[in-house]
């Protein structure tokens, strides 16, 4: 990774019981790192040039539940936001039922916390969610997404979905597609179920044939591509803050606060401006592609 972006793991293990996942068996139950250890690592990264800190764990929203001090994720974020030198603090892997009002208040009120949530939802069919061991229903998820968007105007929501879970019918899959149309995620990734040895899901009957999984994967990705393109077109004419990452030919490229490193889109831009990777600037968006944006540099920040 470049020096201006650093990942910090805030916990080890996992205590969720998703029936397709082997992580709890391999890594044990969820264990939060002490906040002073996280803050110490962040300070070292900032001294070494980090401008963006990305917090990761199997479930970042559970952070602190096992600590005596009772400092949850919102408190950790507030402490990180007070550190000099960091500009963006980003959250990945936020379990849906751990997103609290306190966390949303921090996302809305702390300028250094990216208005970005990565919420792995996995499916929208209640039947499949139950079979997966997920503790949410589609109604819960719809209410959560409405609450998040109301509490944090302008937030970017990313999610991940699994197709082809054992027993998934065409009706279940169509329910997922309808959910995608209604929820209009800014970013979404899709993957086909793959049995992991030692998990309950690997032993389930009614395994979905590989060709059906691949066909569903393509349909879901094609639908999300249309949604993403429409959302990007709405950004044309706006000025956005961009973290410059490099140059490709005559154009620079970088990311907005709505783009996590390695998984989301880029902004490609031109301008008579001298930039180094890790600089922040304003870019006026002039063109929308399905996943990326193009624009012109307005000026450095």
C-alpha positions as CSV (number, residue, x, y, z in Angstrom):
1,X,0.0,0.0,0.0
2,X,1.1,3.6,-0.6
3,X,2.3,5.5,2.5
4,X,-0.7,7.9,2.5
5,X,-3.2,5.1,3.2
6,X,-3.0,2.6,6.0
7,X,-5.2,-0.3,7.2
8,X,-5.5,-0.8,11.0
9,X,-7.1,-4.0,12.3
10,X,-9.1,-3.1,15.4
11,X,-10.1,-6.7,16.4
12,X,-9.3,-10.3,15.9
13,X,-11.7,-13.3,15.4
14,X,-15.4,-13.3,15.0
15,X,-18.4,-14.2,17.2
16,X,-21.1,-14.2,14.6
17,X,-22.5,-17.5,13.5
18,X,-22.9,-17.2,9.7
19,X,-23.3,-20.8,8.5
20,X,-21.1,-20.4,5.4
21,X,-18.1,-18.9,7.2
22,X,-15.1,-20.7,8.7
23,X,-13.5,-17.6,10.4
24,X,-14.8,-18.2,13.9
25,X,-13.4,-21.8,13.9
26,X,-10.1,-20.6,12.5
27,X,-9.5,-17.4,14.5
28,X,-11.7,-17.9,17.6
29,X,-14.2,-15.5,19.1
30,X,-14.1,-11.7,18.7
31,X,-11.4,-9.9,20.6
32,X,-11.1,-6.1,20.4
33,X,-7.7,-4.5,20.5
34,X,-7.2,-2.1,23.3
35,X,-8.0,1.5,22.2
36,X,-4.5,2.7,23.2
37,X,-3.0,0.1,20.9
38,X,-5.1,1.2,17.9
39,X,-4.4,4.9,18.6
40,X,-0.7,4.2,19.0
41,X,-0.6,2.4,15.6
42,X,-2.5,5.3,14.0
43,X,-0.1,7.9,15.4
44,X,2.9,5.9,14.0
45,X,1.2,5.6,10.6
46,X,0.4,9.4,10.5
47,X,4.1,10.2,11.4
48,X,5.1,7.9,8.4
49,X,2.8,9.9,6.1
50,X,-0.6,8.4,6.3
51,X,-3.5,10.7,5.4
52,X,-6.2,8.0,5.3
53,X,-6.8,5.4,7.9
54,X,-9.0,2.4,7.1
55,X,-10.4,0.5,10.0
56,X,-11.0,-3.2,9.5
57,X,-12.1,-6.3,11.5
58,X,-14.4,-9.2,10.8
59,X,-17.1,-7.0,12.3
60,X,-16.0,-3.4,13.1
61,X,-19.3,-2.5,14.7
62,X,-18.8,-5.0,17.5
63,X,-15.7,-3.2,18.6
64,X,-15.4,-2.7,22.3
65,X,-18.2,-5.0,23.4
66,X,-15.7,-7.2,25.1
67,X,-13.6,-4.4,26.7
68,X,-14.1,-3.4,30.3
69,X,-13.7,0.3,29.5
70,X,-16.8,0.2,27.4
71,X,-15.3,2.3,24.6
72,X,-17.3,1.3,21.5
73,X,-16.6,2.1,17.9
74,X,-18.1,5.6,18.1
75,X,-15.7,6.5,20.9
76,X,-12.7,5.0,19.1
77,X,-13.6,7.1,16.0
78,X,-13.9,10.3,18.1
79,X,-10.4,9.6,19.6
80,X,-8.9,8.9,16.1
81,X,-10.5,12.1,14.7
82,X,-8.6,14.2,17.2
83,X,-5.3,13.1,15.9
84,X,-3.4,15.7,14.0
85,X,-2.4,14.9,10.4
86,X,-5.1,12.5,9.4
87,X,-7.7,13.7,6.9
88,X,-9.9,10.6,6.2
89,X,-10.9,7.8,8.6
90,X,-12.8,5.0,6.8
91,X,-14.9,2.1,8.1
92,X,-15.1,-1.3,6.4
93,X,-17.1,-4.5,7.3
94,X,-19.9,-3.0,9.5
95,X,-22.4,-5.7,10.6
96,X,-25.9,-4.4,10.0
97,X,-27.3,-4.9,13.5
98,X,-24.3,-3.2,15.1
99,X,-24.9,0.2,13.5
100,X,-26.0,2.4,16.4
101,X,-27.4,5.9,16.5
102,X,-24.1,7.0,18.3
103,X,-22.1,5.7,15.4
104,X,-24.3,7.5,12.9
105,X,-23.9,10.7,14.9
106,X,-20.1,10.5,14.6
107,X,-20.3,9.8,10.9
108,X,-22.5,12.8,10.4
109,X,-20.7,15.2,12.8
110,X,-17.0,14.4,12.5
111,X,-15.5,16.0,9.3
112,X,-12.5,13.6,9.3
113,X,-14.7,10.5,9.4
114,X,-15.7,9.5,5.8
115,X,-19.4,9.4,5.1
116,X,-19.0,5.9,4.0
117,X,-20.3,2.6,5.3
118,X,-19.5,-0.9,4.0
119,X,-22.4,-3.1,5.2
120,X,-22.1,-6.7,4.1
121,X,-25.8,-7.7,3.8
122,X,-25.4,-11.0,1.9
123,X,-29.1,-11.4,0.7
124,X,-32.6,-10.0,0.8
125,X,-34.7,-13.1,1.0
126,X,-35.8,-13.7,4.6
127,X,-35.7,-17.5,3.9
128,X,-32.1,-17.4,2.7
129,X,-31.0,-14.9,5.4
130,X,-32.4,-17.4,8.1
131,X,-30.6,-20.3,6.4
132,X,-27.4,-18.3,6.4
133,X,-27.7,-17.6,10.1
134,X,-27.9,-13.9,9.6
135,X,-29.8,-12.1,12.4
136,X,-31.7,-9.6,10.1
137,X,-34.8,-9.7,7.9
138,X,-35.4,-7.7,4.7
139,X,-37.7,-5.3,6.7
140,X,-34.9,-4.7,9.2
141,X,-32.4,-4.0,6.4
142,X,-34.8,-1.5,4.7
143,X,-35.4,0.3,8.0
144,X,-31.7,0.4,8.7
145,X,-30.7,1.8,5.3
146,X,-33.4,4.5,5.6
147,X,-32.2,5.4,9.1
148,X,-28.6,5.6,7.9
149,X,-29.4,7.8,4.9
150,X,-31.6,10.1,7.0
151,X,-28.9,10.5,9.8
152,X,-26.0,11.0,7.4
153,X,-26.9,13.0,4.4
154,X,-24.7,12.3,1.4
155,X,-23.4,9.0,2.8
156,X,-22.0,6.4,0.4
157,X,-23.2,2.8,1.2
158,X,-21.4,-0.2,-0.1
159,X,-22.6,-3.8,0.3
160,X,-21.8,-7.4,-0.6
161,X,-24.2,-10.1,-1.7
162,X,-23.9,-13.8,-2.1
163,X,-25.8,-15.7,-4.8
164,X,-26.3,-19.4,-5.1
165,X,-26.5,-20.2,-1.4
166,X,-27.8,-23.8,-1.0
167,X,-31.6,-23.8,-1.5
168,X,-31.7,-20.4,-3.2
169,X,-34.6,-20.5,-5.7
170,X,-35.3,-18.2,-8.6
171,X,-37.9,-16.4,-6.5
172,X,-35.3,-15.8,-3.8
173,X,-32.9,-14.4,-6.3
174,X,-35.6,-12.2,-7.9
175,X,-36.3,-10.9,-4.4
176,X,-32.6,-9.9,-4.1
177,X,-32.8,-8.1,-7.5
178,X,-35.9,-6.1,-6.4
179,X,-34.1,-5.2,-3.2
180,X,-31.2,-3.8,-5.2
181,X,-33.5,-1.8,-7.4
182,X,-35.3,-0.3,-4.4
183,X,-32.2,0.4,-2.2
184,X,-29.9,1.8,-5.0
185,X,-26.6,1.0,-3.3
186,X,-23.8,3.3,-4.4
187,X,-21.4,0.3,-4.5
188,X,-22.1,-3.4,-4.4
189,X,-20.0,-6.5,-4.9
190,X,-21.3,-10.0,-5.7
191,X,-19.8,-13.5,-5.2
192,X,-21.1,-17.0,-5.7
193,X,-21.4,-19.3,-2.7
194,X,-18.5,-21.6,-2.4
195,X,-18.7,-24.4,0.2
196,X,-16.0,-24.1,3.0
197,X,-14.9,-27.3,4.6
198,X,-16.2,-27.6,8.2
199,X,-19.1,-25.2,7.8
200,X,-22.8,-26.2,8.1
201,X,-23.6,-24.7,4.7
202,X,-21.1,-27.1,3.0
203,X,-23.3,-30.0,4.2
204,X,-26.6,-28.6,3.1
205,X,-28.8,-30.3,0.5
206,X,-30.1,-28.5,-2.6
207,X,-26.7,-27.1,-3.6
208,X,-27.2,-24.7,-6.5
209,X,-25.4,-25.8,-9.8
210,X,-22.4,-23.8,-10.8
211,X,-23.9,-22.7,-14.1
212,X,-26.9,-21.3,-12.2
213,X,-24.7,-19.4,-9.8
214,X,-22.7,-17.9,-12.6
215,X,-25.8,-16.8,-14.5
216,X,-27.2,-15.2,-11.3
217,X,-23.9,-13.5,-10.6
218,X,-23.9,-11.9,-14.1
219,X,-27.5,-10.7,-13.8
220,X,-26.9,-9.1,-10.4
221,X,-23.7,-7.4,-11.5
222,X,-25.4,-6.1,-14.7
223,X,-28.2,-4.6,-12.7
224,X,-25.9,-3.0,-10.2
225,X,-23.8,-1.5,-13.1
226,X,-27.0,0.3,-14.4
227,X,-27.7,1.6,-10.9
228,X,-24.1,2.7,-10.3
229,X,-24.0,4.5,-13.7
230,X,-27.3,6.4,-12.9
231,X,-26.0,7.5,-9.5
232,X,-22.7,8.6,-11.1
233,X,-24.5,10.6,-13.8
234,X,-26.2,12.6,-11.0
235,X,-22.7,13.8,-9.9
236,X,-21.8,15.5,-13.1
237,X,-21.3,19.2,-12.4
238,X,-20.5,18.7,-8.7
239,X,-17.2,19.6,-7.1
240,X,-15.8,16.7,-5.0
241,X,-12.8,16.3,-2.7
242,X,-10.3,13.8,-4.2
243,X,-7.2,12.1,-2.8
244,X,-4.7,12.1,-5.6
245,X,-3.0,8.7,-6.2
246,X,-1.1,8.9,-9.4
247,X,-0.9,9.7,-13.1
248,X,-2.0,7.6,-16.1
249,X,-0.8,9.2,-19.4
250,X,-1.8,12.8,-19.3
251,X,-4.5,12.3,-16.6
252,X,-4.2,12.1,-12.8
253,X,-6.4,9.7,-10.9
254,X,-7.6,9.5,-7.3
255,X,-10.5,8.6,-5.0
256,X,-13.4,10.5,-3.3
257,X,-14.4,9.8,0.3
258,X,-17.0,7.5,-1.3
259,X,-14.4,5.2,-2.7
260,X,-12.5,2.7,-0.6
261,X,-9.0,1.7,-1.8
262,X,-8.8,-1.3,-4.1
263,X,-12.6,-2.1,-4.2
264,X,-14.4,1.0,-5.5
265,X,-14.1,3.4,-8.4
266,X,-11.7,6.2,-9.4
267,X,-11.8,9.8,-10.4
268,X,-9.7,10.6,-13.5
269,X,-9.0,14.3,-14.0
270,X,-6.9,16.8,-15.8
271,X,-5.5,20.2,-14.9
272,X,-2.5,22.4,-14.9
273,X,-1.5,21.5,-11.4
274,X,1.5,19.9,-9.7
275,X,0.4,17.0,-7.5
276,X,2.0,14.3,-5.5
277,X,0.3,11.0,-4.4
278,X,-1.4,11.7,-1.1
279,X,-2.4,15.3,-1.9
280,X,-6.0,16.4,-1.6
281,X,-7.8,18.7,-4.2
282,X,-11.1,19.7,-5.5
283,X,-12.3,18.2,-8.8
284,X,-15.3,19.3,-10.9
285,X,-17.0,16.2,-12.4
286,X,-17.6,16.4,-16.1
287,X,-18.4,12.8,-17.1
288,X,-19.8,9.7,-15.5
289,X,-18.8,6.1,-16.3
290,X,-20.5,3.1,-14.7
291,X,-18.0,2.9,-11.9
292,X,-15.6,5.8,-12.4
293,X,-15.8,9.6,-12.8
294,X,-13.9,12.0,-15.0
295,X,-13.3,15.7,-14.2
296,X,-11.1,18.8,-14.1
297,X,-9.0,19.9,-11.2
298,X,-10.3,23.1,-9.6
299,X,-7.5,23.6,-7.0
300,X,-5.6,22.0,-4.1
301,X,-6.9,21.9,-0.6
